[in-house]
Amino acid sequence: MTSTTKVVLGILGAAAAGAVIGMLLAPEKGSDIRQKVKDAANDWACQLADLFAESKSEFSNFTNKAARKAKDMAGQAEDRFNNVRESLG
């Protein structure tokens, strides 16, 4: 897990905890508070799922890009080898 992901998850966790504490201290009916907590938890879960999906997509893009770069470099190395071999032969 990268440090950026850790920071984002820490911020999300702190914000969620703050929201829950704020709702628990609010002068409202218990059923209203429970519904707000449920809705907030659902929102946070959706955002977290989106974050993981985005991270997975970015990782996939990175690995694809790295594989293409490695293939290109291998092709360049092969071309250089063949050029040197031809110049010596």
C-alpha positions as CSV (number, residue, x, y, z in Angstrom):
1,M,0.0,0.0,0.0
2,T,1.5,3.3,-1.0
3,S,1.9,6.2,1.4
4,T,-0.7,8.2,-0.6
5,T,-3.3,5.4,-0.2
6,K,-2.5,5.3,3.5
7,V,-3.0,9.0,3.9
8,V,-6.3,8.9,2.0
9,L,-7.6,6.0,4.1
10,G,-6.5,7.8,7.3
11,I,-8.3,10.9,6.3
12,L,-11.4,9.0,5.3
13,G,-11.3,7.1,8.6
14,A,-10.9,10.3,10.7
15,A,-13.7,12.0,8.8
16,A,-16.0,9.0,9.3
17,A,-15.2,8.9,13.0
18,G,-15.8,12.6,13.4
19,A,-19.1,12.3,11.5
20,V,-20.2,9.5,13.7
21,I,-19.2,11.3,16.9
22,G,-21.0,14.4,15.8
23,M,-24.1,12.5,15.0
24,L,-24.1,10.7,18.4
25,L,-23.8,14.0,20.2
26,A,-26.5,15.7,18.3
27,P,-29.8,16.3,20.1
28,E,-32.0,14.1,17.8
29,K,-34.1,11.0,18.1
30,G,-32.2,7.7,18.2
31,S,-33.9,6.4,15.1
32,D,-32.9,9.5,13.1
33,I,-29.3,9.3,14.3
34,R,-29.1,5.5,13.5
35,Q,-30.5,6.2,10.0
36,K,-27.9,9.0,9.4
37,V,-25.1,6.8,10.7
38,K,-26.3,4.0,8.4
39,D,-26.5,6.4,5.4
40,A,-23.1,7.9,6.2
41,A,-21.5,4.4,6.6
42,N,-23.0,3.4,3.2
43,D,-21.6,6.5,1.6
44,W,-18.2,5.9,3.0
45,A,-18.3,2.3,2.0
46,C,-19.2,3.3,-1.6
47,Q,-16.4,5.9,-1.7
48,L,-13.9,3.4,-0.3
49,A,-15.0,0.8,-2.9
50,D,-14.5,3.5,-5.6
51,L,-11.1,4.3,-4.3
52,F,-10.0,0.6,-4.4
53,A,-11.5,0.2,-7.9
54,E,-9.6,3.3,-9.1
55,S,-6.4,2.1,-7.5
56,K,-6.8,-1.3,-9.1
57,S,-7.3,0.3,-12.5
58,E,-4.3,2.5,-12.0
59,F,-2.2,-0.5,-11.0
60,S,-3.4,-2.4,-14.1
61,N,-2.5,0.6,-16.3
62,F,0.9,0.8,-14.7
63,T,1.7,-2.9,-15.2
64,N,0.5,-2.7,-18.8
65,K,2.7,0.4,-19.5
66,A,5.7,-1.3,-17.8
67,A,5.2,-4.5,-19.9
68,R,5.0,-2.4,-23.1
69,K,8.1,-0.5,-22.1
70,A,10.0,-3.7,-21.4
71,K,9.0,-5.1,-24.7
72,D,10.1,-2.0,-26.5
73,M,13.4,-2.0,-24.7
74,A,14.0,-5.7,-25.5
75,G,13.3,-4.9,-29.2
76,Q,15.7,-2.0,-29.1
77,A,18.4,-4.2,-27.5
78,E,17.8,-6.9,-30.1
79,D,18.1,-4.4,-32.9
80,R,21.4,-3.0,-31.5
81,F,22.7,-6.5,-31.1
82,N,21.9,-7.4,-34.7
83,N,23.5,-4.1,-35.9
84,V,26.7,-4.8,-34.0
85,R,26.7,-8.4,-35.2
86,E,26.3,-7.3,-38.8
87,S,29.0,-4.7,-38.6
88,L,31.4,-7.3,-37.2
89,G,30.5,-10.0,-39.6
